[in-house]
C-alpha cells in the first residue's frame, strides 16, 4: 500500500511505501534570513513532515541538500549539527544548485525508515 500526504497539483509532501517515508524537497517558508536560519526553518518543517508520515529524524537514512551557494556550506552545517542526532547520522550529499527562486538558499530532501 502507498500512502501520500499533502498532495498538491504538482507533488505529494511525502510518500510512504515499503517501510520508508520519502519526503519531497523542502524549502524555507521564511526566506528573510541567511542560510543558517533558512536551514533551521527547513529542518523544523522536516520534523513535522516526518511526524505526519509516522517517523522521526532518528530514522532518516538518506539526505540530499542543495545550496544556492556552496560557500555557505559551513553555515548550513552549523544548523544541521544542532538538529541531527549524532548517533543516527544518515548518508548525505550536499551540492550547489540553482534553486527555484533567488531568495531560496537551501533545499533538503530526506528518506526515513518507519
C-alpha positions in Angstrom: 0.0 0.0 0.0 1.2 3.5 -0.8 0.2 6.5 1.5 0.5 10.0 0.2 0.5 13.1 2.4 0.0 16.7 1.5 -1.0 16.2 -2.1 -0.9 19.3 -4.4 -1.4 19.6 -8.1 2.4 19.0 -8.5 3.5 16.6 -5.8 3.0 14.9 -2.5 4.7 16.3 0.5 5.6 12.7 1.5 5.0 9.2 0.2 5.1 6.2 2.5 5.7 2.8 0.9 7.5 -0.5 1.9 8.6 0.8 5.3 10.0 4.1 4.2 8.9 7.7 4.1 10.1 9.7 1.1 9.9 13.5 1.6 9.8 15.9 -1.3 12.4 18.7 -1.3 11.6 21.2 1.5 12.4 24.9 1.1 12.1 27.6 3.7 8.8 29.3 4.4 10.7 32.3 5.9 13.2 33.4 3.3 14.3 36.6 5.1 17.3 35.1 6.9 20.6 33.7 5.9 21.3 30.0 5.1 21.6 29.1 8.8 18.1 30.5 9.5 16.6 29.0 6.4 18.1 25.6 7.2 16.6 25.7 10.7 13.2 26.6 9.1 13.5 23.7 6.6 14.5 21.2 9.4 11.5 22.2 11.5 9.3 21.5 8.5 11.0 18.2 8.0 10.3 17.2 11.6 6.6 17.9 11.0 6.6 16.1 7.7 8.3 13.1 9.2 5.8 13.0 12.1 2.9 13.2 9.6 4.4 10.2 7.8 4.8 8.2 11.1 8.5 8.5 11.7 11.2 10.9 13.0 14.6 12.3 12.4 16.3 9.4 14.2 15.2 7.1 11.4 16.5 9.2 8.5 18.6 7.1 6.2 19.4 9.4 3.3 19.6 13.2 2.8 20.1 15.4 -0.3 20.9 19.1 0.4 21.1 21.7 -2.3 22.7 25.1 -1.6 22.4 28.1 -3.8 26.0 29.0 -2.9 28.4 26.3 -1.7 30.4 28.9 0.2 27.5 28.7 2.8 28.3 25.0 3.5 29.7 25.7 7.0 26.8 27.9 7.9 24.3 25.2 6.8 26.3 22.5 8.7 26.1 24.6 11.9 22.3 24.4 11.7 22.4 20.8 10.7 24.7 19.7 13.6 22.4 21.5 16.1 19.5 19.4 14.8 20.7 15.9 13.8 21.2 13.1 16.2 24.9 12.3 16.2 24.1 8.7 17.0 21.8 8.4 13.9 23.7 10.1 11.1 22.3 9.4 7.7 24.0 9.1 4.3 24.2 12.6 2.9 25.1 14.6 -0.2 25.4 18.4 -0.5 25.7 20.2 -3.8 25.5 23.7 -5.2 22.5 24.3 -7.5 20.3 26.9 -9.0 17.2 26.8 -6.9 13.6 27.6 -7.9 13.7 31.2 -6.6 16.6 33.6 -5.9 15.6 34.0 -2.2 15.8 30.2 -1.6 19.2 29.5 -0.2 18.7 25.8 0.8 16.5 22.8 -0.1 16.6 19.5 1.7 15.0 16.1 0.8 15.1 13.1 3.1 14.2 9.5 3.2 13.5 7.8 6.5 12.6 4.3 7.7 9.3 4.0 9.6 
